[in-house]
Amino acid sequence: MADHVVKPLTPETFPAWLALAEKHNGVWGGCYCSYFHGDTPTTRKDDHDRATFKRRLVDEGVAHAALVFDGETAIAWCQYGSPDELPGIYHRKQYDAGETRPAPWRITCFFVDRDHRRRGVALEALRGALALIAQAGGGEVVSFPNELVPGKRTSSSFLHNVTRSMFEEAGFVLERHIGKSKTVMRTTVLPA
């Protein structure tokens, strides 16, 4: 892990991000990490394939992620952004009904290359996202990780936003539960 570097998702790093997504058949059934994004005034999700949609959002500056690089190869990402950029969260009605302090930032999705899993890379990506949020002025950050049932195996395909324990390790605090296994967790990031 000492050789890993975190970089923001930009038009310059997009090809490395795309290579990682394509290595895994578009990730999460061809989502290309677009599920949580909404349309913009110039880009509608239904008008493009998912990879093109994501590229357009990156070019418009409304798709954010911390990419973990091993050399020149992206091996993981943590997607973050404003609620306007990422409106499509699971259990949205339940989340909105209990939200008393809307945060300016949210974290919605992670992905780690299958050749680098179980080595702490997702936590590197999360810490990288928090550092990029600090560089952007900081503020409160919410996320919706899974709470695993002790003793029950959970497929990684259900862990697009990793686990509560990893967020606790990064300093997040549990606020409440939503849905069957999702949590709402929050932290405050100071400006860099």
C-alpha positions in Angstrom: 0.0 0.0 0.0 2.9 2.3 0.4 3.1 2.8 -3.3 -0.5 3.8 -3.7 -1.4 7.3 -4.6 -4.9 8.9 -4.5 -5.9 11.2 -7.3 -9.3 12.9 -8.0 -11.4 11.7 -10.9 -10.8 14.3 -13.7 -10.8 14.2 -17.5 -7.1 13.3 -17.2 -7.6 10.3 -14.8 -10.9 9.2 -16.5 -9.1 6.7 -18.9 -7.6 4.9 -15.9 -11.0 4.9 -14.1 -12.6 3.6 -17.3 -10.0 0.8 -17.7 -10.8 -0.4 -14.1 -14.6 -0.3 -14.8 -14.2 -2.1 -18.1 -11.9 -4.8 -16.6 -15.0 -5.6 -14.4 -17.6 -5.5 -17.2 -18.8 -2.0 -16.2 -19.1 -2.8 -12.5 -22.3 -3.7 -10.7 -23.9 -5.1 -13.8 -22.8 -2.3 -16.2 -23.6 0.6 -14.0 -20.2 2.4 -14.6 -20.8 4.1 -11.2 -23.7 6.1 -12.6 -26.6 4.8 -10.6 -26.6 7.5 -7.9 -26.1 10.4 -10.4 -29.0 12.5 -11.7 -29.3 14.3 -15.0 -27.7 17.7 -15.6 -29.1 20.5 -17.7 -27.0 19.2 -20.6 -26.7 15.5 -20.0 -29.5 13.0 -19.6 -28.7 9.5 -18.4 -31.2 7.9 -20.8 -29.6 9.6 -23.8 -26.2 7.8 -23.4 -24.6 4.5 -22.6 -23.4 4.5 -18.9 -19.7 5.0 -19.7 -20.5 8.0 -21.9 -22.9 9.4 -19.4 -20.2 9.2 -16.7 -17.6 10.7 -19.0 -19.9 13.7 -19.7 -20.4 14.2 -16.0 -16.7 14.2 -15.4 -16.2 16.7 -18.2 -18.9 18.9 -16.7 -17.2 18.7 -13.2 -20.2 17.0 -11.5 -18.8 13.6 -10.9 -16.3 13.2 -8.1 -14.3 10.2 -6.9 -11.0 9.5 -5.1 -9.1 7.0 -7.3 -6.5 4.8 -5.7 -3.6 4.2 -8.1 -1.0 1.5 -8.0 1.6 3.0 -10.4 -0.3 4.1 -13.5 -3.2 1.7 -12.9 -6.4 2.7 -11.0 -7.3 -0.1 -8.6 -10.2 1.4 -6.6 -12.5 4.4 -6.2 -14.7 6.1 -3.7 -17.5 8.2 -5.2 -18.5 11.3 -3.4 -20.3 14.6 -4.3 -23.1 16.9 -3.3 -26.7 15.7 -2.9 -27.5 17.5 -6.1 -24.9 15.4 -8.0 -25.9 12.2 -6.3 -29.6 12.3 -5.6 -30.3 8.6 -6.2 -29.7 7.0 -2.8 -31.3 3.8 -1.6 -34.2 4.3 0.9 -34.4 8.0 -0.1 -37.9 8.7 1.4 -36.9 7.2 4.7 -33.6 9.1 4.7 -35.2 12.4 3.9 -38.0 11.9 6.5 -35.4 11.6 9.3 -32.8 14.1 8.0 -32.5 17.1 10.3 -29.1 18.5 9.1 -28.7 18.0 5.4 -24.9 17.6 4.7 -23.2 19.3 1.7 -21.4 16.0 0.9 -22.3 12.4 0.5 -20.4 9.2 -0.3 -22.4 6.7 -2.3 -20.2 4.0 -3.9 -16.9 2.1 -3.8 -15.2 -0.3 -6.1 -12.0 -2.2 -5.6 -10.3 -4.2 -8.4 -10.7 -7.9 -7.7 -6.9 -8.4 -7.7 -6.5 -5.9 -4.8 -9.4 -6.8 -2.4 -9.0 -7.5 1.3 -5.9 -5.3 1.6 -7.4 -2.1 2.9 -7.7 -0.4 -0.4 -11.3 0.6 0.1 -10.3 2.4 3.3 -7.5 4.2 1.4 -10.2 5.3 -1.1 -12.4 6.6 1.7 -9.6 8.5 3.3 -8.7 9.9 -0.1 -12.2 11.1 -0.6 -12.3 12.8 2.7 -8.9 14.5 1.9 -10.4 15.7 -1.4 -13.5 17.0 0.4 -11.2 18.9 2.8 -9.4 20.5 -0.2 -12.8 21.5 -1.6 -13.6 23.4 1.7 -14.7 20.6 3.9 -18.1 20.3 5.7 -20.3 17.5 6.9 -20.3 14.2 5.0 -23.0 11.5 5.2 -22.9 8.0 3.8 -25.0 4.9 3.9 -22.8 1.8 4.5 -24.2 -1.6 5.2 -24.4 -3.1 8.7 -23.5 -6.7 8.4 -25.3 -9.4 10.4 -22.8 -11.1 12.7 -22.1 -14.6 11.5 -23.9 -14.2 8.2 -21.9 -14.1 5.0 -22.8 -11.2 2.7 -21.9 -11.2 -1.0 -19.6 -8.3 -1.9 -22.2 -7.5 -4.7 -24.4 -6.0 -1.9 -21.5 -3.9 -0.5 -21.3 -1.1 -3.0 -21.0 1.3 0.0 -18.9 -1.0 2.1 -19.5 -1.5 5.8 -20.3 0.4 8.9 -17.2 -0.7 10.7 -14.9 0.7 7.9 -16.7 4.1 8.2 -16.2 4.0 12.0 -12.5 3.4 11.4 -12.5 6.5 9.3 -14.1 8.6 12.1 -17.8 8.4 11.1 -20.5 8.2 13.7 -23.7 6.2 13.4 -26.9 8.3 13.3 -29.6 5.8 12.4 -30.7 2.8 10.4 -32.6 3.0 7.2 -34.0 0.1 5.2 -33.1 -3.5 6.2 -29.3 -3.2 6.5 -28.3 0.4 5.7 -27.1 3.0 8.1 -26.7 6.7 8.0 -23.3 7.8 9.2 -21.8 11.2 9.5 -18.5 13.0 10.0 -17.3 16.5 9.8 -14.3 17.3 7.6 -12.3 20.4 8.3 -11.1 22.5 5.4 -7.6 21.8 4.2 
